[in-house]
Amino acid sequence: MGPEGGGDALLRLEGVSKRYRRSGLLALDDVSIWVGAGERVGLMGPSGSGKSTLACIAAGLLSPNAGHVRFDGVERSGGGRLPRGRSAAVRRAWLGMQMVFQDPEASFIPTMRLGDAVFEGARYLPRFKGADKDRLVREALEAVELPGSYAERFPYELSGGECQRAAIARAVIGRPKLLLCDEATSALDVTVQAKVMALLGRVHRELGTAFLFIGHNPALVGGFCDRIYRIGGGRITEELEACERP
Ligand SMILES: Nc1ncnc2c1ncn2[C@@H]1O[C@H](COP(=O)(O)OP(=O)(O)OP(=O)(O)O)[C@@H](O)[C@H]1O
């Protein structure tokens, strides 16, 4: 399928380019990708090929210099401040995309107890207004096979694998439509990695969550995803269906 595929894509980046101002480096050059609802899409490429830049732009953490980013029917391109009145609607729609990063401990505030941190993933959603926070957090932790009592702990009191589970609990507590995983298992040892991958598979099956799964291990990305983009030097170089997995 070419870039014209995925008419009703959940996430679509169209003609996205990004040049870092200080270095002048063109990190992304006219990139177009899409992720359908419930689809698991991989993004693979060597170090420095632009994967994290693309992830940050997809998540709205970085602004592109050119191109469009659309998630769940709402466009968020051009960067900068959104017009008043539109920002609330855009923010609400974009809460449907959550992220899991490579370094689980660094993605938590060190002085915030896990319970509060996990609830951060839900507290801005209108349907959780007035919700029983303790119960929600306990259920979210137990869903990732962590004891509910961990809500009282601080991030440094967890192992790397436990911390990544907590990050997944925080990401999925609000039942997002898309989970963006940027090298989410790269910092974990092989056994823990397998457990986290099994957990992500369960999230996909049980919640129907779509994934943009970024990694550089072909076996891991190929084993998890339905479709894979390869990126090199800031350009999409190849698109593979699951049957043509590397
Ligand atoms: N903030 C920045 N300012 C300037 N250049 C940057 C910045 N962030 C990344 N780059 C450069 O942009 C290019 C793409 O970086 P990016 O982090 O997106 O690659 P990556 O594929 O995620 O790499 P890795 O697998 O090593 O994490 C690299 O050449 C990098 O040095």
The ligand as an SDF file (V2000), in Angstrom:
LIG
                    3D

 31 33  0  0  0  0  0  0  0  0999 V2000
   17.4010   18.3970   19.3670 N   0  0  0  0  0  0  0  0  0  0  0  0
   18.1740   18.1320   18.3340 C   0  0  0  0  0  0  0  0  0  0  0  0
   18.9230   19.1010   17.7550 N   0  0  0  0  0  0  0  0  0  0  0  0
   19.6970   18.8430   16.6720 C   0  0  0  0  0  0  0  0  0  0  0  0
   19.7880   17.6410   16.0700 N   0  0  0  0  0  0  0  0  0  0  0  0
   19.0510   16.6400   16.5930 C   0  0  0  0  0  0  0  0  0  0  0  0
   18.2240   16.8260   17.7460 C   0  0  0  0  0  0  0  0  0  0  0  0
   17.6070   15.6470   18.0270 N   0  0  0  0  0  0  0  0  0  0  0  0
   18.0570   14.7650   17.1210 C   0  0  0  0  0  0  0  0  0  0  0  0
   18.9120   15.3640   16.2600 N   0  0  0  0  0  0  0  0  0  0  0  0
   19.5680   14.7320   15.1110 C   0  0  0  0  0  0  0  0  0  0  0  0
   18.5440   14.3160   14.2110 O   0  0  0  0  0  0  0  0  0  0  0  0
   18.8500   13.0470   13.6430 C   0  0  0  0  0  0  0  0  0  0  0  0
   17.7290   12.0660   13.9420 C   0  0  0  0  0  0  0  0  0  0  0  0
   17.7160   11.8420   15.3510 O   0  0  0  0  0  0  0  0  0  0  0  0
   16.6290   10.8720   16.0280 P   0  0  0  0  0  0  0  0  0  0  0  0
   16.8580   10.9350   17.5020 O   0  0  0  0  0  0  0  0  0  0  0  0
   15.2940   11.2320   15.5230 O   0  0  0  0  0  0  0  0  0  0  0  0
   17.0780    9.4480   15.4370 O   0  0  0  0  0  0  0  0  0  0  0  0
   16.6980    7.9860   15.9130 P   0  0  0  0  0  0  0  0  0  0  0  0
   16.4480    7.2050   14.6780 O   0  0  0  0  0  0  0  0  0  0  0  0
   15.6130    8.0350   16.9370 O   0  0  0  0  0  0  0  0  0  0  0  0
   18.0510    7.5010   16.5970 O   0  0  0  0  0  0  0  0  0  0  0  0
   18.2770    6.4400   17.8180 P   0  0  0  0  0  0  0  0  0  0  0  0
   17.8130    5.0930   17.3290 O   0  0  0  0  0  0  0  0  0  0  0  0
   19.7560    6.4820   18.0410 O   0  0  0  0  0  0  0  0  0  0  0  0
   17.4930    6.9620   19.0130 O   0  0  0  0  0  0  0  0  0  0  0  0
   20.2010   12.6260   14.2240 C   0  0  0  0  0  0  0  0  0  0  0  0
   21.2090   12.9580   13.3070 O   0  0  0  0  0  0  0  0  0  0  0  0
   20.3350   13.4760   15.4740 C   0  0  0  0  0  0  0  0  0  0  0  0
   21.6900   13.7620   15.7580 O   0  0  0  0  0  0  0  0  0  0  0  0
  1  2  1  0
  2  3  1  0
  2  7  2  0
  3  4  2  0
  4  5  1  0
  5  6  2  0
  6  7  1  0
  6 10  1  0
  7  8  1  0
  8  9  2  0
  9 10  1  0
 10 11  1  0
 11 12  1  0
 11 30  1  0
 12 13  1  0
 13 14  1  0
 13 28  1  0
 14 15  1  0
 15 16  1  0
 16 17  2  0
 16 18  1  0
 16 19  1  0
 19 20  1  0
 20 21  2  0
 20 22  1  0
 20 23  1  0
 23 24  1  0
 24 25  2  0
 24 26  1  0
 24 27  1  0
 28 29  1  0
 28 30  1  0
 30 31  1  0
M  END
$$$$
